[in-house]
Amino acid sequence: MFDLDKIIEFDKHLLLTLNGSDSLFWDGCMTVYTTMIVWMPLAVLLLYVLIKNNNIRTFMLLVVIITLVFVMTDGITSTFCKPFFERWRPTRDPELMYLVDVVNGYRCASYGFMSSHAANSFGIATFIMLLMRNRALSVSLVIWALINCYSRIYLGVHYPGDIIGGTIVGILSGILMYRLYIYLCKKMRLAGSRDWISTQYTKSGYLVSDIHLILVVLYGTFAAIPVIAFLVLQQH
């Protein structure tokens, strides 16, 4: 039988198990990981790859669709769900706020269901996975999104349930926007539904060398985050 109270209690217990650590180093890593600025080089490179591998009309459509992914994920989670459900973040919940590990006073806004970080991460990851059709990139994007989700639990600003809800919204939004993209490509007679067979290109026509470049920057950022966290820690 579906027992919401038991699910909520389990969610709280799981949060306290996964949240935080006694390490200032990992506090720094998770704080850096969850910020937007550290991922700007990857975002700029992604735009470059989209421009390079598409004509200008297709690129402009992609920019619109990717924007719509963020509008949908953020709209559902932040604009609708958070004020509708009014579920306290762990760092704001009167029952848990003094039990949760808080990093550098970071508590975020009042409500947390659903996680917009999870929705945004999995929304863009799902769309790019479907667009570029490369296994190594797909696996790497899932890892990136999962760590981003965990960083929110580590910092105590989301319950695992918030993350799961946001992840579902993100995946569905990414799929829906990809289908919209393919539909519009056909209507506009663009090259969005390419089916290439070549070792130099992915199935959807993106240069494999460009995919490798994305992976280098992605994993380079993974490697840079602990270094940045260490340098910040040394300054304090």
Protein Blocks (a to p, Z undefined) as FASTA:
>chain_A
ZZfklmmmmmmmmmmmmggcfbfklmmmmmmmmpmklmmmmmmmmmmmmmmmpcfklmmm
mmmmmmmmmmmmmmmmmmmmmmmnopacfklmmklmmmpcceehinbjfblcdcfklmmm
mmmmmmmmmmnopaklmmmmmmmmmmmmmmmmmnopacfklmmmmmmmmmmmmmmmmmmm
mmmmmmnopaklgccddfkbcfkopafklmmmmmmmmmmmmmmmmmmmmmmmmmZZ
